[in-house]
């Protein structure tokens, strides 16, 4: 019985020290993580609405509903929003830009943890460079956008049913399509009201 109490006490002390250490590290790194997250969000906003000069978050309490996009003359040119839906094995977060008339400018996958080689094809960029080009020393062209994501540009929410799902990853691609369509319609209704 004494041995059990002794090991239990040692385990409790080890857990308390480890928990305290993790708490301290979290407290020290949280501001840096927040700054990096804000920087990434700003870059993503600029990527989906490149014609915008500034963005303003529209909130309902602590929840950000969408971001108003302004041109250099402070005129509202559209909105950007984050849509999320359950894919095959994870929640997929997508940022999308939308002009005032409802036309999607671009989308970007922010976060996903889908099956490698299948669901991750929602972010796959088709390349025209072969392995022989790499051995020959040919330069690779500037990175392009994923072909699946390019299909959204220039479409309105009702036209997103024309976006081709990825063979073998239909659940992941349908999750992106449905979430962007649903959130775009929701944001348009919020803007109208």
C-alpha beads as a LAMMPS data file, in Angstrom:
LAMMPS data file: protein, C-alpha beads

193 atoms
192 bonds

1 atom types
1 bond types

-500.0 500.0 xlo xhi
-500.0 500.0 ylo yhi
-500.0 500.0 zlo zhi

Masses

1 110.0

Atoms # bond

1 1 1 0.000 0.000 0.000
2 1 1 2.884 2.359 0.838
3 1 1 4.445 1.732 -2.569
4 1 1 1.190 2.648 -4.355
5 1 1 0.866 5.907 -2.421
6 1 1 4.524 6.741 -3.051
7 1 1 4.224 6.223 -6.826
8 1 1 0.910 8.064 -6.898
9 1 1 2.472 11.062 -5.143
10 1 1 5.482 11.057 -7.479
11 1 1 3.196 10.875 -10.519
12 1 1 1.072 13.736 -9.174
13 1 1 4.149 15.935 -8.669
14 1 1 5.468 15.147 -12.166
15 1 1 2.071 15.969 -13.708
16 1 1 1.815 19.250 -11.790
17 1 1 5.322 20.334 -12.845
18 1 1 4.668 19.375 -16.501
19 1 1 1.275 21.110 -16.460
20 1 1 2.802 24.260 -14.978
21 1 1 5.552 24.216 -17.594
22 1 1 3.061 23.820 -20.446
23 1 1 0.901 26.606 -19.032
24 1 1 3.917 28.926 -18.878
25 1 1 4.955 28.133 -22.443
26 1 1 1.383 28.738 -23.619
27 1 1 1.279 32.113 -21.847
28 1 1 4.595 33.142 -23.424
29 1 1 3.769 32.057 -26.982
30 1 1 0.092 33.042 -27.198
31 1 1 0.739 36.704 -28.212
32 1 1 3.142 35.614 -30.954
33 1 1 0.669 33.017 -32.235
34 1 1 -2.071 35.663 -32.314
35 1 1 0.137 38.085 -34.281
36 1 1 1.095 35.385 -36.793
37 1 1 -2.531 34.326 -37.177
38 1 1 -3.571 37.927 -37.856
39 1 1 -0.767 38.299 -40.433
40 1 1 -1.852 35.106 -42.209
41 1 1 -5.482 36.227 -42.197
42 1 1 -4.485 39.614 -43.672
43 1 1 -2.468 37.916 -46.417
44 1 1 -5.380 35.587 -47.176
45 1 1 -7.809 38.520 -47.350
46 1 1 -5.521 40.262 -49.822
47 1 1 -5.199 37.053 -51.852
48 1 1 -8.957 36.523 -52.265
49 1 1 -9.703 40.259 -52.836
50 1 1 -6.547 41.626 -54.516
51 1 1 -8.333 44.791 -55.683
52 1 1 -9.122 45.804 -52.074
53 1 1 -6.949 48.334 -50.279
54 1 1 -8.390 47.824 -46.803
55 1 1 -10.650 45.478 -44.842
56 1 1 -12.958 45.979 -41.888
57 1 1 -14.307 43.125 -39.779
58 1 1 -18.084 43.082 -39.329
59 1 1 -18.809 41.459 -35.982
60 1 1 -21.721 40.179 -33.981
61 1 1 -20.328 40.185 -30.442
62 1 1 -17.061 38.236 -30.537
63 1 1 -17.908 36.488 -33.813
64 1 1 -16.608 37.883 -37.097
65 1 1 -19.401 37.557 -39.674
66 1 1 -17.422 38.794 -42.687
67 1 1 -14.916 41.454 -43.761
68 1 1 -15.932 44.530 -45.760
69 1 1 -13.510 45.209 -48.588
70 1 1 -12.735 48.831 -49.479
71 1 1 -10.926 50.274 -52.483
72 1 1 -8.325 53.048 -52.148
73 1 1 -11.121 55.686 -52.175
74 1 1 -12.842 53.990 -49.196
75 1 1 -15.728 52.687 -51.356
76 1 1 -17.091 49.250 -50.471
77 1 1 -16.249 46.894 -53.321
78 1 1 -17.284 43.615 -51.748
79 1 1 -16.746 41.270 -48.854
80 1 1 -14.505 38.441 -47.780
81 1 1 -15.629 35.638 -45.486
82 1 1 -14.566 32.378 -43.939
83 1 1 -16.685 29.321 -44.682
84 1 1 -16.232 25.977 -42.992
85 1 1 -17.728 22.529 -43.394
86 1 1 -16.969 18.956 -42.404
87 1 1 -15.029 17.164 -45.107
88 1 1 -14.190 13.462 -45.156
89 1 1 -11.836 13.475 -42.156
90 1 1 -11.620 17.079 -40.952
91 1 1 -13.252 20.463 -40.950
92 1 1 -12.214 22.449 -44.019
93 1 1 -11.923 26.216 -43.595
94 1 1 -12.066 28.306 -46.747
95 1 1 -11.714 32.051 -47.235
96 1 1 -13.580 33.563 -50.175
97 1 1 -13.813 37.008 -51.711
98 1 1 -17.044 38.299 -53.205
99 1 1 -17.802 41.479 -55.147
100 1 1 -20.872 43.621 -54.449
101 1 1 -22.804 41.900 -57.251
102 1 1 -22.215 38.478 -55.636
103 1 1 -19.452 37.298 -57.963
104 1 1 -16.805 35.191 -56.233
105 1 1 -13.354 36.640 -56.916
106 1 1 -11.284 33.827 -55.486
107 1 1 -11.112 31.256 -52.709
108 1 1 -8.280 29.955 -50.574
109 1 1 -8.206 26.867 -48.360
110 1 1 -7.081 28.055 -44.931
111 1 1 -7.138 24.806 -43.019
112 1 1 -7.766 21.162 -43.800
113 1 1 -6.551 17.791 -42.629
114 1 1 -7.995 15.546 -45.297
115 1 1 -6.613 12.234 -46.484
116 1 1 -3.236 12.793 -48.188
117 1 1 -3.388 12.098 -51.918
118 1 1 -7.189 12.229 -52.017
119 1 1 -8.877 14.984 -50.017
120 1 1 -5.770 17.145 -50.144
121 1 1 -6.301 17.481 -53.905
122 1 1 -8.500 20.496 -53.085
123 1 1 -5.179 22.337 -52.677
124 1 1 -3.218 20.539 -55.390
125 1 1 -1.601 22.670 -58.069
126 1 1 -1.209 20.956 -61.411
127 1 1 2.294 21.425 -62.651
128 1 1 3.605 21.228 -66.152
129 1 1 7.169 20.622 -65.000
130 1 1 8.361 17.031 -65.178
131 1 1 11.138 15.327 -63.270
132 1 1 13.209 15.467 -66.454
133 1 1 12.863 19.270 -66.436
134 1 1 14.200 19.336 -62.887
135 1 1 17.238 17.242 -63.849
136 1 1 17.810 19.413 -66.916
137 1 1 17.869 22.491 -64.669
138 1 1 14.809 24.153 -66.191
139 1 1 13.245 26.755 -63.950
140 1 1 9.784 26.226 -62.568
141 1 1 7.278 28.940 -63.418
142 1 1 5.735 31.057 -60.666
143 1 1 3.358 29.078 -58.455
144 1 1 -0.204 28.966 -59.667
145 1 1 -3.456 28.550 -57.813
146 1 1 -4.936 25.096 -57.301
147 1 1 -7.092 24.128 -60.284
148 1 1 -10.043 23.187 -58.059
149 1 1 -9.993 26.610 -56.397
150 1 1 -9.712 28.422 -59.749
151 1 1 -13.154 27.106 -60.744
152 1 1 -14.845 29.404 -58.199
153 1 1 -13.571 32.654 -59.733
154 1 1 -16.206 34.611 -61.632
155 1 1 -19.161 32.545 -60.417
156 1 1 -22.105 33.640 -58.311
157 1 1 -23.321 31.463 -55.407
158 1 1 -26.116 29.903 -57.505
159 1 1 -23.604 28.935 -60.209
160 1 1 -21.298 27.018 -57.868
161 1 1 -23.098 23.784 -58.694
162 1 1 -21.132 23.915 -61.974
163 1 1 -17.837 23.523 -60.087
164 1 1 -16.407 20.093 -60.861
165 1 1 -15.843 17.875 -57.826
166 1 1 -12.565 16.028 -57.587
167 1 1 -12.739 12.362 -58.535
168 1 1 -11.877 10.313 -55.460
169 1 1 -12.361 13.304 -53.174
170 1 1 -15.980 14.183 -53.751
171 1 1 -16.778 14.588 -50.048
172 1 1 -13.948 17.096 -49.543
173 1 1 -14.702 19.056 -52.700
174 1 1 -18.469 19.058 -52.051
175 1 1 -17.810 20.343 -48.523
176 1 1 -15.880 23.309 -49.959
177 1 1 -18.502 23.994 -52.637
178 1 1 -21.447 23.797 -50.229
179 1 1 -19.782 25.836 -47.497
180 1 1 -18.743 28.654 -49.856
181 1 1 -22.179 28.701 -51.492
182 1 1 -24.016 28.738 -48.161
183 1 1 -21.821 31.380 -46.555
184 1 1 -21.874 33.574 -49.691
185 1 1 -25.672 33.588 -49.663
186 1 1 -25.677 34.324 -45.928
187 1 1 -23.250 37.248 -46.343
188 1 1 -25.265 38.658 -49.261
189 1 1 -28.383 38.609 -47.096
190 1 1 -26.521 40.332 -44.249
191 1 1 -25.256 43.016 -46.619
192 1 1 -28.726 43.614 -48.061
193 1 1 -30.226 44.014 -44.597

Bonds

1 1 1 2
2 1 2 3
3 1 3 4
4 1 4 5
5 1 5 6
6 1 6 7
7 1 7 8
8 1 8 9
9 1 9 10
10 1 10 11
11 1 11 12
12 1 12 13
13 1 13 14
14 1 14 15
15 1 15 16
16 1 16 17
17 1 17 18
18 1 18 19
19 1 19 20
20 1 20 21
21 1 21 22
22 1 22 23
23 1 23 24
24 1 24 25
25 1 25 26
26 1 26 27
27 1 27 28
28 1 28 29
29 1 29 30
30 1 30 31
31 1 31 32
32 1 32 33
33 1 33 34
34 1 34 35
35 1 35 36
36 1 36 37
37 1 37 38
38 1 38 39
39 1 39 40
40 1 40 41
41 1 41 42
42 1 42 43
43 1 43 44
44 1 44 45
45 1 45 46
46 1 46 47
47 1 47 48
48 1 48 49
49 1 49 50
50 1 50 51
51 1 51 52
52 1 52 53
53 1 53 54
54 1 54 55
55 1 55 56
56 1 56 57
57 1 57 58
58 1 58 59
59 1 59 60
60 1 60 61
61 1 61 62
62 1 62 63
63 1 63 64
64 1 64 65
65 1 65 66
66 1 66 67
67 1 67 68
68 1 68 69
69 1 69 70
70 1 70 71
71 1 71 72
72 1 72 73
73 1 73 74
74 1 74 75
75 1 75 76
76 1 76 77
77 1 77 78
78 1 78 79
79 1 79 80
80 1 80 81
81 1 81 82
82 1 82 83
83 1 83 84
84 1 84 85
85 1 85 86
86 1 86 87
87 1 87 88
88 1 88 89
89 1 89 90
90 1 90 91
91 1 91 92
92 1 92 93
93 1 93 94
94 1 94 95
95 1 95 96
96 1 96 97
97 1 97 98
98 1 98 99
99 1 99 100
100 1 100 101
101 1 101 102
102 1 102 103
103 1 103 104
104 1 104 105
105 1 105 106
106 1 106 107
107 1 107 108
108 1 108 109
109 1 109 110
110 1 110 111
111 1 111 112
112 1 112 113
113 1 113 114
114 1 114 115
115 1 115 116
116 1 116 117
117 1 117 118
118 1 118 119
119 1 119 120
120 1 120 121
121 1 121 122
122 1 122 123
123 1 123 124
124 1 124 125
125 1 125 126
126 1 126 127
127 1 127 128
128 1 128 129
129 1 129 130
130 1 130 131
131 1 131 132
132 1 132 133
133 1 133 134
134 1 134 135
135 1 135 136
136 1 136 137
137 1 137 138
138 1 138 139
139 1 139 140
140 1 140 141
141 1 141 142
142 1 142 143
143 1 143 144
144 1 144 145
145 1 145 146
146 1 146 147
147 1 147 148
148 1 148 149
149 1 149 150
150 1 150 151
151 1 151 152
152 1 152 153
153 1 153 154
154 1 154 155
155 1 155 156
156 1 156 157
157 1 157 158
158 1 158 159
159 1 159 160
160 1 160 161
161 1 161 162
162 1 162 163
163 1 163 164
164 1 164 165
165 1 165 166
166 1 166 167
167 1 167 168
168 1 168 169
169 1 169 170
170 1 170 171
171 1 171 172
172 1 172 173
173 1 173 174
174 1 174 175
175 1 175 176
176 1 176 177
177 1 177 178
178 1 178 179
179 1 179 180
180 1 180 181
181 1 181 182
182 1 182 183
183 1 183 184
184 1 184 185
185 1 185 186
186 1 186 187
187 1 187 188
188 1 188 189
189 1 189 190
190 1 190 191
191 1 191 192
192 1 192 193
